[in-house]
């Protein structure tokens, strides 16, 4: 069965993990307190604040305490929707102020159009919010890449380590699992996608990565579609 869509992971696959850890995370941590103070009455931000209190089981937490919880979650790299939503909003601020540019591996940029020309749809799936993914791909050194994507998925679709998340994606884009190629650097994510029936391929960016049992590549140029 031929591949009709490719789903790419972000950090470690299309994006340098160091950019996430050394630029985006510290920026959101530092800006969190001021951002919440200035935007606490925004509907989306207010909802996220309430969600943080619910998850932390601290319904009476002050705004200062909510900030502390969120900063701790950043330090722990927690994959929680209110955190990822707030980080996306904060990163939008940083991108708009041109305080940083989104890093995308050149081999992905160089092969986007080749993949599209094969009639293959391109999606991204990240623990970062859909909004954060759009910001990343629209503020690259190569310009705005979002026009090459057919859609994006985040934690609202499900946990990247759970089979159900990949089943949900199949249902959303109306394709059979084997028609979808999932590319990630993380073996556990690939295992979950395989359990859902997807075709998988591991991106090896570094020699010390934990390797999966599926096909492996070190560049998107190595992907061949029939």
GROMACS elastic network, one bead per residue, 0.5 to 0.9 nm:
[ bonds ]
;  ai    aj funct       b0    kb
    1   178     6  0.67413   500
    1   179     6  0.63924   500
    2   178     6  0.79241   500
    2   179     6  0.59170   500
    2   180     6  0.86820   500
    2   225     6  0.77372   500
    2   226     6  0.67510   500
    3     6     6  0.75148   500
    3   120     6  0.71659   500
    3   178     6  0.72145   500
    3   180     6  0.56651   500
    3   181     6  0.65556   500
    3   199     6  0.84254   500
    3   225     6  0.71155   500
    3   226     6  0.80268   500
    4   118     6  0.89352   500
    4   119     6  0.72520   500
    4   121     6  0.64058   500
    4   175     6  0.77799   500
    4   178     6  0.89580   500
    4   179     6  0.52117   500
    4   180     6  0.60731   500
    4   181     6  0.81212   500
    5   119     6  0.84958   500
    5   122     6  0.58329   500
    5   123     6  0.75574   500
    5   173     6  0.89402   500
    5   175     6  0.82603   500
    5   179     6  0.65558   500
    5   181     6  0.63080   500
    5   182     6  0.86345   500
    6   115     6  0.87285   500
    6   120     6  0.68907   500
    6   121     6  0.62013   500
    6   122     6  0.50717   500
    6   123     6  0.62724   500
    6   124     6  0.83013   500
    6   179     6  0.86366   500
    6   180     6  0.56592   500
    6   182     6  0.58603   500
    6   183     6  0.74035   500
    7   121     6  0.84080   500
    7   122     6  0.59701   500
    7   124     6  0.52328   500
    7   125     6  0.65723   500
    7   152     6  0.87695   500
    7   180     6  0.71931   500
    7   181     6  0.61034   500
    7   183     6  0.62371   500
    7   184     6  0.86409   500
    8    13     6  0.71775   500
    8    14     6  0.71809   500
    8   122     6  0.76535   500
    8   123     6  0.63192   500
    8   125     6  0.61253   500
    8   126     6  0.83868   500
    8   181     6  0.83956   500
    8   182     6  0.60020   500
    8   184     6  0.63059   500
    9    12     6  0.75777   500
    9    13     6  0.56714   500
    9    14     6  0.66527   500
    9    15     6  0.85361   500
    9   123     6  0.89176   500
    9   124     6  0.58582   500
    9   125     6  0.52712   500
    9   126     6  0.58259   500
    9   182     6  0.77993   500
    9   183     6  0.62185   500
    9   184     6  0.50253   500
    9   185     6  0.75959   500
    9   186     6  0.88049   500
   10    13     6  0.53290   500
   10    15     6  0.53270   500
   10    16     6  0.82654   500
   10    17     6  0.84544   500
   10   104     6  0.87607   500
   10   124     6  0.69586   500
   10   125     6  0.70031   500
   10   126     6  0.59153   500
   10   127     6  0.87340   500
   10   128     6  0.86998   500
   10   133     6  0.81059   500
   10   184     6  0.78528   500
   11    14     6  0.63768   500
   11    16     6  0.59111   500
   11    18     6  0.84745   500
   11    19     6  0.84366   500
   11    20     6  0.69811   500
   11   126     6  0.77880   500
   11   184     6  0.87444   500
   11   185     6  0.83418   500
   12    15     6  0.55379   500
   12    16     6  0.53367   500
   12    18     6  0.85394   500
   12   184     6  0.75825   500
   12   185     6  0.58989   500
   12   186     6  0.81572   500
   12   203     6  0.80044   500
   12   204     6  0.85744   500
   12   205     6  0.70740   500
   13    16     6  0.72889   500
   13    17     6  0.83315   500
   13   104     6  0.89996   500
   13   105     6  0.80186   500
   13   108     6  0.87632   500
   13   183     6  0.74589   500
   13   184     6  0.56868   500
   13   185     6  0.56395   500
   13   186     6  0.87899   500
   13   202     6  0.86748   500
   13   203     6  0.59951   500
   13   204     6  0.80260   500
   13   205     6  0.74318   500
   14   103     6  0.84839   500
   14   104     6  0.56440   500
   14   105     6  0.55498   500
   14   106     6  0.86712   500
   14   107     6  0.85078   500
   14   108     6  0.62231   500
   14   109     6  0.87005   500
   14   184     6  0.87043   500
   15    18     6  0.85339   500
   15    19     6  0.74067   500
   15    20     6  0.80305   500
   15   102     6  0.83059   500
   15   103     6  0.57857   500
   15   105     6  0.57573   500
   15   136     6  0.89498   500
   16    19     6  0.54488   500
   16    20     6  0.70851   500
   16   103     6  0.65629   500
   16   104     6  0.69081   500
   16   105     6  0.69220   500
   17    20     6  0.52114   500
   17    21     6  0.62442   500
   17    22     6  0.83513   500
   18    21     6  0.50049   500
   18    22     6  0.53996   500
   18    23     6  0.75075   500
   19    22     6  0.54072   500
   19    23     6  0.52387   500
   19    24     6  0.65798   500
   19    25     6  0.86663   500
   19   102     6  0.79869   500
   19   103     6  0.66238   500
   20    23     6  0.57599   500
   20    25     6  0.60531   500
   20    26     6  0.87879   500
   20   103     6  0.88662   500
   21    24     6  0.62650   500
   21    25     6  0.53634   500
   21    26     6  0.72106   500
   22    25     6  0.64988   500
   22    26     6  0.63495   500
   22    27     6  0.85723   500
   23    26     6  0.57742   500
   23    27     6  0.61380   500
   23    28     6  0.88139   500
   23   100     6  0.79038   500
   24    27     6  0.51866   500
   24    28     6  0.62689   500
   24    29     6  0.86635   500
   24    87     6  0.84618   500
   24    91     6  0.70186   500
   24    94     6  0.89618   500
   24   100     6  0.86676   500
   25    28     6  0.53017   500
   25    29     6  0.61895   500
   25    30     6  0.87008   500
   25    74     6  0.67556   500
   25    75     6  0.83212   500
   25    77     6  0.87809   500
   25    87     6  0.80892   500
   26    29     6  0.50354   500
   26    30     6  0.61103   500
   26    31     6  0.85191   500
   26    74     6  0.84605   500
   27    30     6  0.53223   500
   27    31     6  0.61160   500
   27    32     6  0.84342   500
   27    90     6  0.81743   500
   27    91     6  0.76756   500
   27    94     6  0.80196   500
   28    31     6  0.51501   500
   28    32     6  0.57162   500
   28    71     6  0.84875   500
   28    74     6  0.83079   500
   28    86     6  0.84369   500
   28    87     6  0.57828   500
   28    88     6  0.86673   500
   28    90     6  0.60196   500
   28    91     6  0.67813   500
   28    94     6  0.89552   500
   29    32     6  0.53819   500
   29    33     6  0.81275   500
   29    67     6  0.89502   500
   29    70     6  0.80264   500
   29    71     6  0.55896   500
   29    72     6  0.89147   500
   29    74     6  0.68440   500
   29    75     6  0.84752   500
   29    87     6  0.85404   500
   30    33     6  0.73513   500
   30    34     6  0.84757   500
   30    71     6  0.84876   500
   31    34     6  0.57454   500
   31    35     6  0.59714   500
   31    36     6  0.86433   500
   31    90     6  0.71829   500
   32    35     6  0.51199   500
   32    36     6  0.60864   500
   32    37     6  0.85326   500
   32    67     6  0.65296   500
   32    70     6  0.79757   500
   32    71     6  0.75823   500
   32    86     6  0.83007   500
   32    87     6  0.82047   500
   32    90     6  0.75133   500
   33    36     6  0.53897   500
   33    37     6  0.62047   500
   33    38     6  0.86990   500
   33    63     6  0.83401   500
   33    64     6  0.73194   500
   33    66     6  0.89831   500
   33    67     6  0.57456   500
   33    68     6  0.85001   500
   34    37     6  0.50936   500
   34    38     6  0.61350   500
   34    39     6  0.84847   500
   35    38     6  0.52712   500
   35    39     6  0.59245   500
   35    40     6  0.79460   500
   35    86     6  0.89706   500
   35    90     6  0.71644   500
   36    39     6  0.51539   500
   36    40     6  0.51322   500
   36    41     6  0.88186   500
   36    45     6  0.74196   500
   36    46     6  0.88273   500
   36    49     6  0.85410   500
   36    63     6  0.75862   500
   36    67     6  0.76304   500
   36    86     6  0.88422   500
   37    40     6  0.56923   500
   37    41     6  0.88009   500
   37    63     6  0.76438   500
   37    64     6  0.89293   500
   38    41     6  0.80331   500
   38    42     6  0.89472   500
   39    42     6  0.53779   500
   39    43     6  0.88664   500
   39    45     6  0.65660   500
   39    46     6  0.80785   500
   40    43     6  0.79987   500
   40    44     6  0.87670   500
   40    45     6  0.57341   500
   40    46     6  0.54472   500
   40    49     6  0.78608   500
   40    63     6  0.85813   500
   41    44     6  0.85028   500
   41    45     6  0.69923   500
   41    46     6  0.58349   500
   42    45     6  0.52748   500
   42    46     6  0.58620   500
   42    47     6  0.84849   500
   43    46     6  0.51451   500
   43    47     6  0.61553   500
   43    48     6  0.86847   500
   44    47     6  0.51439   500
   44    48     6  0.62900   500
   44    49     6  0.87289   500
   44    85     6  0.86251   500
   44    86     6  0.87150   500
   45    48     6  0.50269   500
   45    49     6  0.61811   500
   45    50     6  0.86811   500
   45    82     6  0.85985   500
   45    85     6  0.84703   500
   45    86     6  0.69926   500
   45    89     6  0.89450   500
   46    49     6  0.50851   500
   46    50     6  0.63136   500
   46    51     6  0.86176   500
   47    50     6  0.51698   500
   47    51     6  0.61556   500
   47    52     6  0.86866   500
   47    82     6  0.81760   500
   48    52     6  0.61362   500
   48    53     6  0.86788   500
   48    81     6  0.82965   500
   48    83     6  0.75505   500
   48    85     6  0.75591   500
   48    86     6  0.72789   500
   49    52     6  0.51452   500
   49    53     6  0.64428   500
   49    54     6  0.87925   500
   49    63     6  0.80696   500
   49    66     6  0.69409   500
   49    82     6  0.74677   500
   50    53     6  0.51694   500
   50    54     6  0.63133   500
   50    55     6  0.87753   500
   50    59     6  0.78100   500
   50    82     6  0.89634   500
   51    54     6  0.50196   500
   51    55     6  0.61585   500
   51    56     6  0.84863   500
   51    81     6  0.87885   500
   51    82     6  0.64036   500
   52    55     6  0.52046   500
   52    56     6  0.59906   500
   52    57     6  0.83036   500
   52    58     6  0.83115   500
   52    59     6  0.88458   500
   52    66     6  0.69018   500
   52    69     6  0.78595   500
   52    70     6  0.77574   500
   52    82     6  0.64845   500
   52    83     6  0.78326   500
   53    56     6  0.51793   500
   53    57     6  0.58277   500
   53    59     6  0.50631   500
   53    60     6  0.74950   500
   53    61     6  0.65139   500
   53    66     6  0.70361   500
   53    69     6  0.89209   500
   54    57     6  0.50091   500
   54    58     6  0.64308   500
   54    59     6  0.61577   500
   55    58     6  0.78155   500
   56    59     6  0.80896   500
   56    69     6  0.77927   500
   57    60     6  0.89696   500
   58    61     6  0.54107   500
   58    66     6  0.89238   500
   59    62     6  0.89857   500
   61    64     6  0.78781   500
   61    65     6  0.56128   500
   61    66     6  0.62283   500
   62    65     6  0.50417   500
   62    66     6  0.62100   500
   62    67     6  0.85977   500
   63    67     6  0.61823   500
   63    68     6  0.86802   500
   64    67     6  0.51053   500
   64    68     6  0.63925   500
   64    69     6  0.88243   500
   65    69     6  0.62555   500
   65    70     6  0.86545   500
   66    69     6  0.50759   500
   66    70     6  0.62019   500
   66    71     6  0.85991   500
   67    70     6  0.51535   500
   67    71     6  0.61273   500
   67    72     6  0.85661   500
   68    71     6  0.51333   500
   68    72     6  0.61510   500
   68    73     6  0.86275   500
   69    72     6  0.51069   500
   69    73     6  0.62285   500
   69    74     6  0.87084   500
   70    74     6  0.62384   500
   70    75     6  0.86996   500
   70    82     6  0.89427   500
   70    83     6  0.64417   500
   71    74     6  0.50057   500
   71    75     6  0.63182   500
   71    76     6  0.86733   500
   72    75     6  0.50358   500
   72    76     6  0.62328   500
   72    77     6  0.85097   500
   72    78     6  0.87579   500
   73    77     6  0.58620   500
   73    78     6  0.51738   500
   73    79     6  0.83614   500
   73    80     6  0.83329   500
   73    83     6  0.75926   500
   74    78     6  0.63520   500
   74    83     6  0.78568   500
   75    78     6  0.79326   500
   77    80     6  0.89522   500
   78    83     6  0.80248   500
   78    84     6  0.88430   500
   79    83     6  0.76365   500
   79    84     6  0.71461   500
   79   127     6  0.60273   500
   79   128     6  0.78497   500
   79   155     6  0.74558   500
   79   159     6  0.81694   500
   80    83     6  0.55322   500
   80    84     6  0.62082   500
   80    85     6  0.86600   500
   80   127     6  0.82037   500
   80   155     6  0.74326   500
   81    84     6  0.50807   500
   81    85     6  0.59646   500
   81    86     6  0.85608   500
   81   127     6  0.84085   500
   81   128     6  0.83910   500
   81   129     6  0.74858   500
   81   154     6  0.85852   500
   81   155     6  0.62316   500
   81   156     6  0.71000   500
   82    85     6  0.50954   500
   82    86     6  0.61838   500
   82    87     6  0.85273   500
   83    86     6  0.52440   500
   83    87     6  0.60643   500
   83    88     6  0.85612   500
   84    87     6  0.50241   500
   84    88     6  0.61100   500
   84    89     6  0.87344   500
   84   127     6  0.75076   500
   84   128     6  0.55002   500
   84   129     6  0.54536   500
   84   132     6  0.80528   500
   84   155     6  0.85717   500
   85    88     6  0.51625   500
   85    89     6  0.64960   500
   85    90     6  0.88228   500
   85   128     6  0.78224   500
   85   129     6  0.57101   500
   85   130     6  0.84947   500
   85   131     6  0.76624   500
   85   132     6  0.78962   500
   86    89     6  0.51165   500
   86    90     6  0.62155   500
   86    91     6  0.85477   500
   86   129     6  0.88926   500
   87    90     6  0.50285   500
   87    91     6  0.59643   500
   87    92     6  0.84670   500
   87   128     6  0.82366   500
   87   129     6  0.82001   500
   87   132     6  0.75598   500
   88    91     6  0.51066   500
   88    92     6  0.61555   500
   88    93     6  0.87649   500
   88   128     6  0.75064   500
   88   129     6  0.62995   500
   88   130     6  0.82103   500
   88   131     6  0.58701   500
   88   133     6  0.82136   500
   88   135     6  0.79958   500
   89    92     6  0.51157   500
   89    93     6  0.66184   500
   89    94     6  0.89928   500
   89   131     6  0.77210   500
   89   132     6  0.75554   500
   90    93     6  0.51436   500
   90    94     6  0.65572   500
   90    95     6  0.88720   500
   91    95     6  0.60775   500
   91    96     6  0.84312   500
   91   132     6  0.70952   500
   91   135     6  0.77974   500
   91   136     6  0.89361   500
   92    95     6  0.51352   500
   92    96     6  0.60315   500
   92    97     6  0.85116   500
   92   131     6  0.84296   500
   92   132     6  0.74667   500
   92   135     6  0.65418   500
   93    96     6  0.52269   500
   93    97     6  0.62452   500
   93    98     6  0.86513   500
   93    99     6  0.88083   500
   94    97     6  0.51441   500
   94    98     6  0.61722   500
   94    99     6  0.53193   500
   94   100     6  0.67483   500
   95    99     6  0.60459   500
   95   100     6  0.60569   500
   95   101     6  0.67084   500
   95   102     6  0.81873   500
   95   135     6  0.74724   500
   95   136     6  0.85986   500
   95   139     6  0.70627   500
   96    99     6  0.77197   500
   97   100     6  0.81820   500
   98   101     6  0.68852   500
  100   139     6  0.87642   500
  101   136     6  0.78869   500
  101   139     6  0.57286   500
  101   140     6  0.56563   500
  101   141     6  0.66747   500
  102   135     6  0.77765   500
  102   137     6  0.67701   500
  102   138     6  0.78364   500
  102   139     6  0.53099   500
  102   141     6  0.71143   500
  103   136     6  0.74067   500
  103   137     6  0.83904   500
  103   139     6  0.84179   500
  103   140     6  0.60045   500
  103   141     6  0.73170   500
  104   107     6  0.85750   500
  104   108     6  0.71783   500
  104   109     6  0.71146   500
  104   136     6  0.82084   500
  104   137     6  0.76247   500
  104   140     6  0.66605   500
  104   141     6  0.80571   500
  104   142     6  0.85780   500
  105   108     6  0.56221   500
  105   109     6  0.67229   500
  105   110     6  0.89394   500
  106   109     6  0.50312   500
  106   110     6  0.60199   500
  106   111     6  0.86402   500
  106   142     6  0.87936   500
  107   110     6  0.50670   500
  107   111     6  0.62627   500
  107   112     6  0.87639   500
  107   219     6  0.59373   500
  107   220     6  0.57640   500
  107   221     6  0.65807   500
  108   111     6  0.52868   500
  108   112     6  0.61684   500
  108   219     6  0.75301   500
  108   220     6  0.56832   500
  108   221     6  0.78680   500
  109   112     6  0.55966   500
  109   113     6  0.81978   500
  109   142     6  0.76501   500
  109   145     6  0.81030   500
  109   220     6  0.89855   500
  110   113     6  0.73651   500
  110   114     6  0.79904   500
  110   220     6  0.83985   500
  110   221     6  0.80035   500
  111   114     6  0.51304   500
  111   115     6  0.62238   500
  111   116     6  0.86613   500
  111   220     6  0.64065   500
  111   221     6  0.62325   500
  112   115     6  0.53037   500
  112   116     6  0.62604   500
  112   117     6  0.86586   500
  112   122     6  0.83474   500
  112   145     6  0.87868   500
  112   148     6  0.69922   500
  112   149     6  0.89826   500
  112   220     6  0.87693   500
  113   117     6  0.59476   500
  113   118     6  0.86639   500
  113   148     6  0.75007   500
  114   117     6  0.51564   500
  114   118     6  0.66410   500
  115   118     6  0.53538   500
  115   119     6  0.71512   500
  115   120     6  0.59847   500
  115   121     6  0.79729   500
  115   122     6  0.80276   500
  115   223     6  0.88638   500
  115   225     6  0.83472   500
  116   119     6  0.52887   500
  116   120     6  0.52680   500
  116   121     6  0.64871   500
  116   122     6  0.74486   500
  116   148     6  0.74094   500
  117   120     6  0.72590   500
  118   121     6  0.88727   500
  118   225     6  0.76587   500
  118   226     6  0.88603   500
  121   148     6  0.85705   500
  121   149     6  0.72009   500
  121   150     6  0.60557   500
  121   151     6  0.88081   500
  122   148     6  0.71059   500
  122   149     6  0.50490   500
  122   150     6  0.55469   500
  122   151     6  0.72338   500
  122   152     6  0.88278   500
  123   148     6  0.89806   500
  123   149     6  0.56298   500
  123   150     6  0.56426   500
  123   152     6  0.53431   500
  123   153     6  0.75575   500
  124   130     6  0.87852   500
  124   133     6  0.78169   500
  124   149     6  0.77561   500
  124   150     6  0.87427   500
  124   151     6  0.68454   500
  124   153     6  0.61248   500
  124   154     6  0.84554   500
  125   128     6  0.83684   500
  125   130     6  0.83818   500
  125   133     6  0.86056   500
  125   152     6  0.59167   500
  125   154     6  0.57014   500
  125   155     6  0.86111   500
  125   160     6  0.81053   500
  126   129     6  0.70675   500
  126   130     6  0.78206   500
  126   133     6  0.75321   500
  126   152     6  0.80772   500
  126   153     6  0.64393   500
  126   154     6  0.51235   500
  126   155     6  0.73268   500
  126   160     6  0.76476   500
  127   130     6  0.87833   500
  127   153     6  0.83979   500
  127   154     6  0.53225   500
  127   155     6  0.54662   500
  127   159     6  0.77183   500
  127   160     6  0.71801   500
  128   131     6  0.81169   500
  128   132     6  0.60277   500
  128   133     6  0.66430   500
  128   153     6  0.89044   500
  128   154     6  0.61553   500
  128   155     6  0.74127   500
  129   132     6  0.50506   500
  129   133     6  0.63248   500
  129   134     6  0.87061   500
  129   152     6  0.88305   500
  129   153     6  0.77282   500
  129   154     6  0.53070   500
  129   155     6  0.70570   500
  129   156     6  0.83713   500
  130   133     6  0.50716   500
  130   134     6  0.62508   500
  130   135     6  0.86451   500
  130   151     6  0.87721   500
  130   152     6  0.57737   500
  130   153     6  0.60296   500
  130   154     6  0.57253   500
  130   155     6  0.88188   500
  131   134     6  0.51807   500
  131   135     6  0.62602   500
  131   136     6  0.86756   500
  131   152     6  0.88517   500
  132   135     6  0.50544   500
  132   136     6  0.61393   500
  132   137     6  0.87080   500
  133   136     6  0.50358   500
  133   137     6  0.62169   500
  133   138     6  0.84468   500
  133   152     6  0.73433   500
  133   153     6  0.88133   500
  133   154     6  0.87740   500
  134   137     6  0.52777   500
  134   138     6  0.59032   500
  134   139     6  0.85454   500
  134   145     6  0.87724   500
  134   146     6  0.64555   500
  134   152     6  0.79720   500
  135   138     6  0.51410   500
  135   139     6  0.60970   500
  135   140     6  0.88855   500
  135   146     6  0.86897   500
  136   139     6  0.56232   500
  136   140     6  0.67782   500
  136   144     6  0.89973   500
  136   146     6  0.89860   500
  137   140     6  0.60262   500
  137   143     6  0.81954   500
  137   144     6  0.62071   500
  137   145     6  0.53082   500
  137   146     6  0.56708   500
  138   143     6  0.64799   500
  138   145     6  0.54653   500
  138   146     6  0.56304   500
  138   147     6  0.87235   500
  139   142     6  0.81090   500
  139   143     6  0.60387   500
  139   144     6  0.58252   500
  139   145     6  0.80892   500
  140   143     6  0.50311   500
  140   144     6  0.63817   500
  140   145     6  0.76094   500
  141   144     6  0.85250   500
  142   145     6  0.77353   500
  144   147     6  0.73259   500
  145   148     6  0.58006   500
  145   149     6  0.75346   500
  146   149     6  0.54217   500
  146   150     6  0.84228   500
  146   151     6  0.88030   500
  147   150     6  0.78112   500
  149   152     6  0.76658   500
  153   156     6  0.75120   500
  153   157     6  0.62490   500
  153   158     6  0.88448   500
  153   169     6  0.78623   500
  154   157     6  0.56994   500
  154   158     6  0.71772   500
  154   159     6  0.82815   500
  154   160     6  0.84655   500
  155   159     6  0.56957   500
  155   160     6  0.74667   500
  155   165     6  0.84855   500
  156   159     6  0.80916   500
  156   165     6  0.89147   500
  157   160     6  0.87020   500
  157   164     6  0.86747   500
  157   165     6  0.56170   500
  157   166     6  0.82351   500
  157   168     6  0.65611   500
  157   169     6  0.72087   500
  158   161     6  0.84795   500
  158   162     6  0.70862   500
  158   163     6  0.87602   500
  158   164     6  0.68715   500
  158   166     6  0.79305   500
  158   168     6  0.78239   500
  159   162     6  0.53641   500
  159   163     6  0.83693   500
  159   164     6  0.80666   500
  159   165     6  0.59995   500
  160   163     6  0.78669   500
  160   164     6  0.88801   500
  160   165     6  0.63829   500
  160   166     6  0.78276   500
  160   188     6  0.85472   500
  160   189     6  0.58041   500
  160   192     6  0.75244   500
  160   193     6  0.84714   500
  161   164     6  0.89054   500
  161   165     6  0.79768   500
  161   188     6  0.61494   500
  161   190     6  0.82530   500
  161   191     6  0.79659   500
  161   192     6  0.56455   500
  161   193     6  0.82348   500
  162   165     6  0.57732   500
  162   166     6  0.75187   500
  162   189     6  0.77274   500
  162   191     6  0.89870   500
  162   192     6  0.55190   500
  162   193     6  0.79690   500
  162   195     6  0.89205   500
  163   166     6  0.55745   500
  163   167     6  0.65053   500
  163   168     6  0.88495   500
  163   189     6  0.87541   500
  163   191     6  0.83090   500
  163   193     6  0.59849   500
  163   194     6  0.80023   500
  163   195     6  0.59048   500
  163   196     6  0.54043   500
  164   168     6  0.60710   500
  164   169     6  0.86261   500
  164   192     6  0.82508   500
  164   193     6  0.87713   500
  164   196     6  0.71791   500
  165   168     6  0.50932   500
  165   169     6  0.64096   500
  165   170     6  0.88740   500
  165   192     6  0.84956   500
  165   193     6  0.82829   500
  165   196     6  0.85970   500
  166   170     6  0.63131   500
  166   171     6  0.86942   500
  166   177     6  0.84373   500
  166   192     6  0.74968   500
  166   193     6  0.57010   500
  166   194     6  0.88508   500
  166   195     6  0.87164   500
  166   196     6  0.60161   500
  166   197     6  0.86353   500
  166   198     6  0.78870   500
  167   170     6  0.51318   500
  167   171     6  0.63505   500
  167   172     6  0.86592   500
  167   177     6  0.77560   500
  167   193     6  0.82190   500
  167   196     6  0.57052   500
  167   197     6  0.83388   500
  167   198     6  0.88768   500
  168   171     6  0.51445   500
  168   172     6  0.61121   500
  168   173     6  0.87731   500
  169   173     6  0.62106   500
  169   174     6  0.82416   500
  169   175     6  0.88057   500
  170   173     6  0.55096   500
  170   174     6  0.57730   500
  170   175     6  0.55184   500
  170   176     6  0.63742   500
  170   177     6  0.60516   500
  170   180     6  0.78983   500
  170   196     6  0.88326   500
  170   198     6  0.87172   500
  171   174     6  0.50097   500
  171   175     6  0.68939   500
  171   176     6  0.82437   500
  172   175     6  0.81770   500
  175   178     6  0.82705   500
  175   179     6  0.63368   500
  175   180     6  0.72318   500
  176   179     6  0.54013   500
  176   180     6  0.71141   500
  176   197     6  0.83879   500
  176   198     6  0.81621   500
  177   180     6  0.54467   500
  177   181     6  0.82847   500
  177   193     6  0.88250   500
  177   194     6  0.88568   500
  177   196     6  0.68700   500
  177   197     6  0.50475   500
  177   199     6  0.71545   500
  178   181     6  0.73703   500
  178   197     6  0.60461   500
  178   199     6  0.53744   500
  179   198     6  0.72393   500
  179   199     6  0.72813   500
  180   197     6  0.89072   500
  180   198     6  0.57011   500
  180   199     6  0.59888   500
  180   200     6  0.82492   500
  181   198     6  0.62686   500
  181   200     6  0.53938   500
  181   201     6  0.72066   500
  182   190     6  0.73232   500
  182   193     6  0.71444   500
  182   194     6  0.88566   500
  182   198     6  0.68586   500
  182   199     6  0.62802   500
  182   201     6  0.63150   500
  182   202     6  0.83856   500
  183   190     6  0.76907   500
  183   199     6  0.88398   500
  183   200     6  0.60194   500
  183   202     6  0.56858   500
  183   203     6  0.64768   500
  184   187     6  0.76524   500
  184   189     6  0.71619   500
  184   190     6  0.66454   500
  184   200     6  0.81002   500
  184   201     6  0.67925   500
  184   202     6  0.52258   500
  184   203     6  0.55795   500
  184   204     6  0.86259   500
  185   189     6  0.82779   500
  185   190     6  0.81645   500
  185   201     6  0.84786   500
  185   202     6  0.52471   500
  185   204     6  0.60446   500
  185   205     6  0.75334   500
  185   209     6  0.78183   500
  185   210     6  0.85757   500
  185   211     6  0.83179   500
  185   212     6  0.87619   500
  186   189     6  0.54744   500
  186   190     6  0.64815   500
  186   191     6  0.88592   500
  186   202     6  0.72767   500
  186   203     6  0.81741   500
  186   209     6  0.81576   500
  186   210     6  0.74493   500
  186   211     6  0.79050   500
  186   212     6  0.78080   500
  187   190     6  0.51268   500
  187   191     6  0.62058   500
  187   192     6  0.88014   500
  187   202     6  0.73325   500
  187   209     6  0.87999   500
  187   210     6  0.65401   500
  187   211     6  0.60059   500
  187   213     6  0.81291   500
  187   214     6  0.89620   500
  188   191     6  0.50517   500
  188   192     6  0.63897   500
  188   193     6  0.87592   500
  188   212     6  0.78393   500
  189   192     6  0.51763   500
  189   193     6  0.62956   500
  189   194     6  0.86299   500
  190   193     6  0.50322   500
  190   194     6  0.60571   500
  190   195     6  0.85501   500
  190   198     6  0.88597   500
  190   199     6  0.89893   500
  190   200     6  0.62283   500
  190   201     6  0.75147   500
  190   202     6  0.73501   500
  190   212     6  0.73010   500
  190   214     6  0.81526   500
  191   194     6  0.50552   500
  191   195     6  0.62070   500
  191   196     6  0.87908   500
  191   200     6  0.84897   500
  191   212     6  0.76986   500
  191   213     6  0.86568   500
  191   214     6  0.89178   500
  192   195     6  0.50612   500
  192   196     6  0.65491   500
  192   197     6  0.89234   500
  192   198     6  0.89981   500
  193   196     6  0.51231   500
  193   197     6  0.65496   500
  193   198     6  0.54884   500
  193   199     6  0.76931   500
  193   200     6  0.71392   500
  194   198     6  0.50578   500
  194   199     6  0.65038   500
  194   200     6  0.65774   500
  195   198     6  0.74190   500
  199   214     6  0.87983   500
  200   214     6  0.63662   500
  200   215     6  0.71173   500
  200   216     6  0.89915   500
  201   212     6  0.86485   500
  201   214     6  0.58161   500
  201   216     6  0.55595   500
  201   217     6  0.72038   500
  202   211     6  0.77128   500
  202   212     6  0.68114   500
  202   213     6  0.86497   500
  202   214     6  0.66876   500
  202   215     6  0.62272   500
  202   217     6  0.62634   500
  202   218     6  0.83547   500
  203   215     6  0.89095   500
  203   216     6  0.59751   500
  203   217     6  0.51797   500
  203   218     6  0.55286   500
  203   219     6  0.71761   500
  203   220     6  0.82742   500
  204   207     6  0.71773   500
  204   209     6  0.69606   500
  204   211     6  0.80701   500
  204   216     6  0.66805   500
  204   217     6  0.59763   500
  204   219     6  0.80178   500
  205   208     6  0.89734   500
  205   209     6  0.77938   500
  205   217     6  0.86379   500
  205   218     6  0.58891   500
  205   219     6  0.81676   500
  206   209     6  0.58091   500
  206   218     6  0.86874   500
  207   210     6  0.87512   500
  208   211     6  0.85830   500
  211   214     6  0.85659   500
  211   216     6  0.85263   500
  212   215     6  0.81112   500
  212   216     6  0.81692   500
  213   216     6  0.84981   500
  217   220     6  0.72436   500
  217   221     6  0.87258   500
  217   222     6  0.62603   500
  217   223     6  0.76037   500
  218   221     6  0.85281   500
  218   222     6  0.74572   500
  219   222     6  0.57131   500
  219   223     6  0.78309   500
  220   223     6  0.55653   500
  221   224     6  0.79101   500
